[in-house]
Amino acid sequence: MIIFGIVTSNGAIAEGEDARSFRLFHPDIAPWGDSETQNGFIVEIIETAFQRAGVRYQVVFAPWKREQAAVQQGGYAFMAPLTRLDEREPFYQWVAPVNISYLQLVTTNLALANLPVNNLLEFPIAARMESPAEFNARQLGFRAITLVEDEDVGARLLHAGRVTLWMQRGLPANWAYQRTGGMVGDLYTVQRWTTPQQYLVASPDVPLPVVEKLRTVLEEMRLSGEIDKIKQSFFNEPIACELLFSCRPKQ
């Protein structure tokens, strides 16, 4: 855990509502965030916004499920990125979108990649628990779902041949697969789904003026293209247009 203090232009610590040090839960899912390097494109986007808004924060890296529970329960906390789903709507203050992502069903078996999803429902599949990956796998009717804490575990299961399919979250999942020693080129996409945007969220007890300050900064960063630039800086290859706020597909 690392503590950051925000200092005003005259050198004094900010006062009022922003003098409180809010807990900021970061994803420990590279390249969104990484507890070892203390960095990632979501980490950089969110911390830039907090600093510009003059909001003090206390960084916490924790398992995804624990982060969600902590923010729902209050305690003046934030987390990102969280997909905005109807069933999650009442539990958070939705500050602003910070990432575009997608779900995809992948396999290392090229023959299976050419089959309809309905023909694959008996094959073992990995999906991150309490995430759109789990919801999607269940809705499609998969019968042998192994729920995993994070994409690293899903990557290891697929690479070791313990599951045949993996419902995963694009960029961070592919990153995790490479860390297992696998090659992204060996992952064959069966189907891909667009998902709602991913947000910075606040616990219900975070004061509204703090939420509004951060919302304003993040909207400015999104509209100026700064969020996309930070995201792209973590990759050597151009990110697909569909994953960038400022990109417009060619007609």
C-alpha positions as CSV (number, residue, x, y, z in Angstrom):
1,M,0.0,0.0,0.0
2,I,1.3,3.4,-0.9
3,I,0.1,6.8,0.3
4,F,0.1,9.8,-1.9
5,G,-0.6,13.4,-0.8
6,I,-1.8,16.1,-3.1
7,V,-0.3,19.5,-2.6
8,T,-1.7,22.8,-3.7
9,S,0.2,25.4,-5.6
10,N,1.3,27.2,-2.4
11,G,2.6,24.0,-0.9
12,A,-0.1,23.3,1.6
13,I,-2.1,20.1,1.7
14,A,-5.6,20.6,0.2
15,E,-8.4,21.2,2.7
16,G,-12.1,20.5,2.9
17,E,-13.6,17.4,1.4
18,D,-10.5,16.6,-0.6
19,A,-8.3,16.6,2.5
20,R,-9.6,13.1,3.2
21,S,-7.4,10.3,1.8
22,F,-9.6,8.1,-0.3
23,R,-8.8,4.4,-0.9
24,L,-8.0,3.9,-4.6
25,F,-8.2,0.2,-5.6
26,H,-6.1,-0.6,-8.6
27,P,-6.5,-3.6,-10.8
28,D,-3.7,-6.2,-10.4
29,I,-4.3,-7.4,-14.0
30,A,-1.6,-6.3,-16.4
31,P,-1.6,-4.2,-18.6
32,W,-4.5,-2.5,-16.7
33,G,-2.4,-2.5,-13.5
34,D,0.4,-4.5,-11.9
35,S,1.2,-4.6,-8.2
36,E,4.9,-5.5,-8.9
37,T,5.6,-2.5,-11.2
38,Q,3.0,-0.2,-9.6
39,N,2.0,0.8,-13.1
40,G,-0.4,0.0,-16.0
41,F,-2.5,2.1,-18.3
42,I,-5.5,2.2,-16.1
43,V,-3.3,3.1,-13.1
44,E,-1.7,6.0,-15.0
45,I,-5.1,7.3,-16.3
46,I,-6.7,7.2,-12.9
47,E,-3.8,8.6,-10.9
48,T,-3.4,11.5,-13.5
49,A,-7.1,12.3,-12.9
50,F,-6.8,12.3,-9.1
51,Q,-3.7,14.5,-9.2
52,R,-5.3,17.0,-11.5
53,A,-8.5,17.1,-9.5
54,G,-6.5,17.7,-6.3
55,V,-7.9,14.6,-4.6
56,R,-5.7,12.7,-2.1
57,Y,-5.6,9.0,-2.5
58,Q,-4.2,5.8,-0.9
59,V,-3.3,3.1,-3.4
60,V,-4.4,-0.5,-2.7
61,F,-3.8,-3.5,-5.0
62,A,-6.1,-6.4,-4.0
63,P,-7.9,-9.4,-5.7
64,W,-10.7,-8.2,-8.0
65,K,-13.6,-9.8,-6.0
66,R,-12.3,-8.3,-2.7
67,E,-12.0,-4.8,-4.4
68,Q,-15.6,-4.9,-5.6
69,A,-16.9,-5.9,-2.2
70,A,-14.9,-3.2,-0.4
71,V,-16.1,-0.4,-2.7
72,Q,-19.7,-1.6,-2.4
73,Q,-19.5,-1.5,1.4
74,G,-18.3,2.1,1.4
75,G,-15.2,3.3,3.2
76,Y,-14.6,6.3,0.9
77,A,-13.2,4.1,-1.9
78,F,-12.8,4.1,-5.7
79,M,-11.9,1.3,-8.2
80,A,-11.4,1.0,-12.0
81,P,-12.1,-0.4,-14.5
82,L,-15.5,-1.8,-13.8
83,T,-18.0,-2.7,-16.6
84,R,-21.2,-0.8,-16.3
85,L,-23.9,-3.5,-16.1
86,D,-27.6,-3.1,-15.0
87,E,-27.2,-5.4,-12.1
88,R,-24.3,-3.3,-10.7
89,E,-25.9,0.1,-11.2
90,P,-27.2,0.6,-7.7
91,F,-24.0,-0.3,-5.9
92,Y,-21.7,2.4,-7.0
93,Q,-21.4,6.0,-8.1
94,W,-20.4,5.8,-11.8
95,V,-17.8,8.5,-12.2
96,A,-16.7,8.3,-15.8
97,P,-15.7,5.8,-18.5
98,V,-12.0,5.1,-18.6
99,N,-11.7,2.1,-20.9
100,I,-13.2,0.3,-23.9
101,S,-12.9,-3.5,-23.9
102,Y,-14.5,-6.6,-25.3
103,L,-15.1,-10.2,-24.4
104,Q,-13.9,-13.0,-26.6
105,L,-14.1,-16.8,-26.5
106,V,-10.8,-18.3,-27.5
107,T,-9.2,-21.8,-27.9
108,T,-5.9,-23.2,-28.9
109,N,-7.7,-25.8,-31.1
110,L,-8.1,-24.4,-34.6
111,A,-10.7,-27.0,-35.5
112,L,-12.9,-25.8,-32.6
113,A,-12.5,-22.2,-33.6
114,N,-14.5,-22.8,-36.8
115,L,-17.5,-24.3,-35.0
116,P,-20.6,-22.4,-33.8
117,V,-20.6,-21.7,-30.0
118,N,-23.7,-23.9,-29.6
119,N,-21.5,-26.9,-30.6
120,L,-19.0,-26.2,-27.9
121,L,-21.1,-26.1,-24.8
122,E,-19.9,-29.5,-23.4
123,F,-16.2,-28.4,-23.5
124,P,-14.5,-27.2,-20.3
125,I,-14.2,-23.4,-20.2
126,A,-12.5,-20.9,-17.9
127,A,-14.0,-17.5,-17.0
128,R,-13.2,-14.9,-14.4
129,M,-15.7,-15.1,-11.5
130,E,-18.4,-12.4,-11.0
131,S,-17.4,-10.7,-14.3
132,P,-19.1,-10.3,-17.7
133,A,-17.0,-13.4,-18.8
134,E,-18.9,-15.6,-16.2
135,F,-22.2,-14.0,-17.0
136,N,-21.8,-14.5,-20.7
137,A,-20.6,-18.1,-20.4
138,R,-23.6,-19.0,-18.2
139,Q,-26.0,-17.2,-20.5
140,L,-24.7,-19.1,-23.5
141,G,-25.3,-22.4,-21.6
142,F,-21.8,-23.8,-21.0
143,R,-21.9,-26.7,-18.6
144,A,-18.3,-27.1,-17.4
145,I,-17.3,-23.7,-16.2
146,T,-14.1,-23.3,-14.1
147,L,-14.3,-19.9,-12.4
148,V,-11.0,-18.2,-11.8
149,E,-9.9,-15.3,-9.7
150,D,-8.1,-13.5,-12.5
151,E,-6.9,-13.7,-16.1
152,D,-3.5,-15.1,-15.1
153,V,-5.2,-18.3,-13.8
154,G,-7.4,-18.6,-16.9
155,A,-4.3,-18.3,-19.1
156,R,-2.4,-21.0,-17.1
157,L,-5.4,-23.4,-17.4
158,L,-5.7,-23.0,-21.1
159,H,-1.9,-23.2,-21.7
160,A,-1.7,-26.4,-19.6
161,G,-4.6,-28.0,-21.5
162,R,-6.8,-28.2,-18.4
163,V,-9.6,-26.3,-20.2
164,T,-10.3,-26.2,-23.9
165,L,-12.0,-22.8,-24.1
166,W,-11.4,-19.5,-22.3
167,M,-14.0,-16.6,-22.1
168,Q,-11.6,-13.7,-21.6
169,R,-11.2,-10.0,-21.7
170,G,-9.0,-9.2,-24.7
171,L,-5.9,-7.2,-23.9
172,P,-5.3,-8.2,-20.3
173,A,-6.0,-11.8,-21.0
174,N,-3.7,-11.9,-24.0
175,W,-1.0,-10.2,-21.9
176,A,-1.5,-12.9,-19.2
177,Y,-1.3,-15.7,-21.8
178,Q,2.1,-14.4,-23.0
179,R,3.3,-14.4,-19.4
180,T,2.6,-18.1,-19.2
181,G,5.0,-18.7,-22.1
182,G,2.2,-19.0,-24.7
183,M,2.0,-17.0,-27.9
184,V,-1.0,-14.9,-28.7
185,G,-0.9,-16.2,-32.2
186,D,-1.8,-19.6,-30.9
187,L,-5.1,-18.2,-29.6
188,Y,-8.0,-18.7,-32.0
189,T,-11.1,-16.5,-31.6
190,V,-14.4,-18.4,-31.7
191,Q,-16.5,-15.3,-31.2
192,R,-16.2,-11.8,-29.9
193,W,-18.7,-9.6,-28.1
194,T,-18.8,-5.9,-27.5
195,T,-19.4,-4.9,-23.9
196,P,-20.5,-1.7,-22.1
197,Q,-17.7,0.8,-21.3
198,Q,-15.6,0.4,-18.2
199,Y,-15.7,3.1,-15.5
200,L,-14.0,4.6,-12.5
201,V,-16.6,4.0,-9.8
202,A,-16.9,5.4,-6.3
203,S,-18.4,3.9,-3.1
204,P,-21.8,5.4,-2.2
205,D,-20.3,7.5,0.7
206,V,-17.8,9.4,-1.4
207,P,-19.0,13.1,-1.4
208,L,-20.6,14.2,-4.7
209,P,-18.3,17.3,-5.1
210,V,-15.3,14.9,-5.2
211,V,-17.1,12.7,-7.8
212,E,-17.9,15.7,-9.9
213,K,-14.3,17.0,-9.9
214,L,-13.0,13.6,-11.0
215,R,-15.8,13.3,-13.6
216,T,-14.9,16.6,-15.1
217,V,-11.2,15.8,-15.4
218,L,-11.8,12.4,-16.9
219,E,-14.2,13.8,-19.4
220,E,-11.6,16.3,-20.5
221,M,-9.0,13.6,-20.8
222,R,-11.3,11.4,-22.8
223,L,-12.4,14.2,-25.2
224,S,-8.8,15.4,-25.8
225,G,-7.6,11.9,-26.6
226,E,-5.3,11.8,-23.6
227,I,-6.8,8.6,-22.3
228,D,-6.2,6.9,-25.6
229,K,-2.6,8.2,-25.8
230,I,-1.8,6.8,-22.3
231,K,-3.3,3.4,-23.3
232,Q,-1.4,3.2,-26.6
233,S,1.9,4.1,-24.8
234,F,1.8,0.6,-23.2
235,F,1.8,-1.2,-26.5
236,N,4.3,-1.5,-29.4
237,E,1.6,-2.3,-32.0
238,P,-1.3,0.1,-32.7
239,I,-4.4,-0.7,-30.6
240,A,-7.5,-1.6,-32.6
241,C,-9.8,1.3,-33.4
242,E,-12.7,-0.2,-31.6
243,L,-10.8,0.0,-28.3
244,L,-10.1,3.8,-28.5
245,F,-12.5,6.5,-27.5
246,S,-11.2,9.0,-30.1
247,C,-11.0,6.5,-33.0
248,R,-13.6,6.5,-35.8
249,P,-13.8,3.5,-38.0
250,K,-13.3,4.1,-41.7
251,Q,-16.5,4.2,-43.7
